[in-house]
Amino acid sequence: MATATFVLALLSKSVTASLPAALLVVIWWQRGRLEWRRDVLPLVPWFVLGAAMGLVSAWVEKTYVGAQGSEFALTFLQRGLLAGRIAWFYVGKLLWPSDLVFIYPRWNVDPAEAWQWLFPLGVLVALGGLWWMRGWSRAPLAAVLFFGGSLFPTLGFFNVYAFLYSFVADHWQYLPGIGIIVLAAGGLTRALAGATPLVRRAVPVGMVTALAILSFQQSRTYADLRTFYTATVARNPQAWMAHNNLGNLLRELGELEAARTHLEAALQARPDLKKAHNNLANVLRDLRRPREAIEHYRQAIALDEAYGEAHNNLGSLLRMQGMKEEALRHLLRAIQIDPENADARNNLGMVLREFGRTREAIVEFERALRLEPDLAPVHLNLALTYSIIGDDVKAMEHYRTARRLNPAIPELPAR
């Protein structure tokens, strides 16, 4: 039954793979020794299951999530330096939880910089010191082993997609932090054992109050997406993902100049970010600056020729600028990349209609509706196209459907 529930836990959260090692640490802390038949052997199947899930998670991160490429091409030395720095970073945030940021600056890991070696060296010195003092108390070493073992999957030895933005994230230490928190709580309890009742009450109350205030202040950051991303870029101006997302949000709110500023900041931090080029082009199009928008759409496609959304957006804008032949090429490429893009098929239909290829246009509009039946603009386009070829019955049918889906569409004037 325990093994079955362990498997279910692994399927729910792969970090559960650290549980068998954590159990051995706790047993060693309690008894000061480990016995093969009694302690280790029963947990071997759990180690095998945990290792298998860990390998599957690493494979999924690399193959499907995208944790590969130049940003993840770290040498063995770089990963060692990174692991030491990550460990000390989390210890520091646990002991002094201030200046928390959703996306921390991404470090430049360079073995040529001598000061970066202090982090892994410090880890080794700390472990050696705790091993030496185990005769006095095994608790500190047990707590640190629990902390480091639970943190191991995110120490940099395996590629994690979020490393694209930052090598650290506060939520990765919620489980590892238990070891340090319990050690601190136990140490504080012993330290206050000989104090007066007033002090024994006042110190915990003061700590909880301080942490509650910090939590309350931090929670304001998550009031809404705008507040969240604004706080992130204020504390980390190089957070290109936050700049990009905030720019998109501001565009939706109609604050186009502010959106442009953040999208340009995203591109300044990450010039090869195709999505930021596409998003900035959308804003420039809304600002009626089509030439600049076209340039950024083209840059997005230059970065990824198979970027269907950019092909569709560029084709749509080129059509509106009267460059129908180039528009047709990009829209055909957009549906080749993504045949189920209803918006691209609608845009392609409009270009075909302007070329006089009305029957082909109707085919594309109908395909768009099969993908998304409730698109009012497509029904309007079909109404106009059927009207052009003289099929007023179908034209009125689609026109009425468009008005039902979007009551803002005006009625036809009475004849």
N, C-alpha and C positions, 0 to 999 in steps of 0.2 A: 504494500500500500504506500509506503514511504517513497519507493522508487517511482511508482505511478504518479504520485503528486509532484515529485521532482521533475519528471518529464513534462507534466502539464505546466509547471513553473517555467521550465526552459522554453517551451513553446510560446509562453506569454512574454517573457523577458529573458533574453539570452545571457544577461549579466548574472543570472542565477547559477551559471556554470562555476562561479567562484565558491559556491556553498560548501562542497566537500573539503576544499582546502581550508575554508574558514572554520569548519567543524574540527579539523585536526589542530588548528591553532588554539581553539578554545580548550580542547582536551589537553594539549600540552601545557597551557596556562594553568589548568586545574591540577594536573598530576605531576607536571615536570618531566614527563617522558611519554613516548608513544610506543605501543606494542603492535607488532605487525598483524598478528592474527586477530587481536581484539579490536584495534582501532583502524588500521590502514586497509586490510583486506576487504572488509565489508563495504568500503567506500570506493574500491577500484571500479566497479561498474558505473558509479556516478562520475568519476573522473573521465571515463571513456565517453559517456554520454555528453558530459560538459564540453570535452575537447571537440567532439563531433559537431555540436551545436556552434561552438566558437568558430570552427573552420567554415561551417555553412554561412554564418553571419559575415565572416570576412569575405567569402566568395560573393555573396549577395551585394555587399557594399561595393566591391570592385566591379562586378559584372553588370549589375542592374542599376545600382544607385549612382555609380559614376566615380568611385574613389580610385581614379587612376589618371595618369597624365603627368605633366611636368611638375605640377604643384605637389605631387605625392612622391616624386622621385628623390627620396632621401637616402643617403648612405647609412651604413651601419653606425658610423661615428656620430652622424647627425641625430640618428634615432636615440642613441645613448645620451647625448647632450639634452635632447628634448625630454626624455623620460625624467631626468634629474630635475630639470627646470619645472616641468609640469607638477611633479610631486611637491616641491617646495611652494609653488604657487597656490595649490589647494590647501596646504597646511596654513599658509598665511591668511587666506580668505576665511578659513574656519576660525582661526584665532582672532582675526580682526575683520569682520564682514562689512567692509565699507567700500565705496566706489564700485559697486557691482554693476556690470554691464552685460547685456544680452550677447553682444559680439565684442570680444576683447581684441585688441590689435594682434595681428598675426606676426609672430616673432620671426626674425631672420636668424636661422640656426647656422652658425659658422664655426667649424672646429679651429679655424685660424685665430679666433678671438679667445685669448687665454682665460678671460673672466668667465666665459661660459662653462669652462671645465669645473668651476667651483661648485656648480649645482650637483652633478653626479658624484663628485668627490665628497661633498657634504653629506650625501645620502649614505655613502659607504662608511664614513666616519661615524655618523649617527647610529647606523646598524651595529658597527663594531662596539661602540660605547654601550648600547643597550644590551648586547650579548654579554659584555663584561660584567654588567650590573645585574644580570639575571639571578645571581645568588641572593641579592637583596630583595628583588621583586621581578617576577616574570611579566607583570602586567604591562609595563611600557612597551616591551618588545612585542608582546602579543597584539597590542593595540596597533602598533605600526605595521606589523605583518598583515593584520586584517585590512588595514587601510591600503597598503601597497598592493596586496593581492587582489582586492576588489576593484582597485583602480587600474590594474594591469592592462585590460583591453583598450583603455584610452590613453595609455602612456606614450603612444607613438610608435610602438613596435608593429602595429597593424594599421592599415589605412582606414580611416573613417572619413566619410564624405564631408562632414562638417569642418574637417581640417582645411578645406578650401577657404573658409572664412577666418577661422581661428583654431589654434591648437588646444584651447581650453574653453570650457563652458561650465558654469556653476552647477547646472543640473546633472552633470556627470559624476558628481561626488556625493550625491545624497545618500547612496548606500555605503561607499567607502568611509564617509564622514562619521558613521556610527562608531567606528573603532576609536577615533580621537575624542569624540564627544563623551563616550562612556568612560574613557580613561580620565578625561578632565573632570567629569562628574564624580568619579570615585576619588580622585585626588583631592578635590574640594571638600568632599564629605569627611575625609580623614583630617584635612587641615583644620576643619571647623569643629572637630570632635571635642577639643578642649576649650572651645570658646563659650562665652555666656549665651544663654538662650536668645537674648536680643540679637546678638551678632549672627547666630546660626540662622535666624529668620531673616534678618535684614539683608545679608549678602545674597542669598538666592532671589529674594524679592527684587533687589536692585538689579541683578543680572537679567531676570526675566523682563523687568520693566524696560531696561535699555534695549533688549532684543525686540521687544514688542514695538517700541518706538521706531527702531530701524526697519522692522517689517512693515509697519504702517506707511512709513515714508517710501519704502521700496515699492509697495503695492500701488502707489499712485502712478508709477511708470506704466502699469498695465491697464489704465483706465479705458483706453481705446487704442486703436492701431496708430492713429496720428501721434498721440502722446508717447506711445511706445517707441516708434521709430525716431521721433524727434529727440527723445532722451538718449537713444542709442548713438545717433550721429553727433550729439553734443559732447558725449563722453569719448567717442571714438570717431573722429572725422574721416578716418580712412575706411569706415565700414561701408563698402560699396554696395553690398546687398541691401542694407538699410536705406541708403540714399536712393537706390533704384526702386525699392518698394514704396518708399515715401513719395517719390516722384509720381509713381502710378496713382497712388491714393489721392494726391493733390490734384492730379489731372481729372480724376473722377469727380472731385469737389468743385471743379471749374477754376481752380487757382493755377492758371497755366504758367505764369512767370515763375512762381515759387517751384512748380513742378520742374520747369526747365533748369532752374538753378541746381536742384538736387540730382537730376539725371546727368547734368554736366559734371557735378562733383563725383558721381559714380564712375564716369568715364575717365576723369582725371586720375582716380585711384586705380582704375582697371580699364585701360584703353581697349583691351581685346574682349570686352564684355558685349557680346552680340545683342543680348536682350536690352541692354541700356541704349545701344544705338537705335534699335527698333522703337523702344519706348520714347526716346527723345524725338525721333522722327514723327511719332504720333502727336506729340505736343506741338512741334513746329508746324505740322499740318493744321492743327487746330488754331494756331496763331497766324495762319494764312502766310506762312513762309515756306512755300512749296519747294523752292530750289534747295534750301538747306535740308528740308525733310527728305527729299529724294536722295541727297548725298549720304545721309545717315542710313537710310534703308539699304543703299548700295554697299556701305561699309559693313552692315550686318550680314549681308549675303556674301561679301568677300571673306568674312570670317568663317562662315558656314554656308556653303552653297546649297545645302539641303535644308535650309531654314525656311520652311514653308510659309510661316506667318509673315515673314518679311517680304517674300515674293508676292503674297496676296496683297499686303498693304501697299507695296510699291506699284503693283499693277493697277490697283484701284486709283492711286493718286496720278499715275501717268495717264490713265484714261481721262480723268478730270482735266488734265493739262493738255489734252488733245493729242497725246503721243500714243495713238491706239495700237500701232503695230508692236511697239516695245511692251506696251501693257499686256497685249495678248500673249506674248512670249512668257512673261512672268506669271500670268494667271494660269496658263497651261502647265507651267512648272509647279505651281502651288498645288494644283489638284493631282499632279503626278506624284508629288511627295505625300500628300494627304488626300486621298480620294473622298474622304468623308467630311471634308471641310465645306459646310453648307455656305458660309459667307464667300469663300473663294468661288464656288460654283455660281453664286448669284452675281458676283462681279464679272466672271467670265461671260455669263449670259448677257450682261449689259454691253460688253465690248462686242460680242457677236452680233447683237441687235444693231449696234451702230455701224457695223460693217454690212448690214443688210442681210445677215444670215439668220433670219428670224426663226426658222424651224429649228436650227441648232440651238439658238438662244432658249427657245421653249423647252427643249430637252434638258438643258442645264438648270433652268428654273425648277422644272419638275423634279429633277434629281435632288436639288437643294431642299425641296419640300418633303421629299421622302426621308431625308436625314433629319430635318427639323420642321415639322408641319405647321408650327405656330409663328413663323417668321413673317410678320406683316409686310416688310419691304419686298419680299419675294412675291407675295400675292399681288402686290401693287405692280411689280414688274411684269408678272404674267397677265394682269388685266390690260396693261398698256400694249403688250406684245400681241395678245389675241385681238385687241382692238385694231392694231395695225394690219393684221391679215384679214380683218373683217368678221371675226367670230365674236359678235357682241354678246352672245349668250354666255360663253365661258368668261369673257372679259368682265361682265357684271357679276358673275358668280365669285370670281377672285377678288373683285373690288369690294363686294359686301363682306367677304371673309376678312379682308384687310382692315375694314372699318370696325368689324367686331373685335378683332385683336387689338386694334389701336383706335379708340374713339376720337383721338385728336385729328385723324385724317378727315378733311372736310368732305361734305357731301358734294356730289356732282350738281352743277347748276341745272335747273329745270329747263327742258327744251320746249 
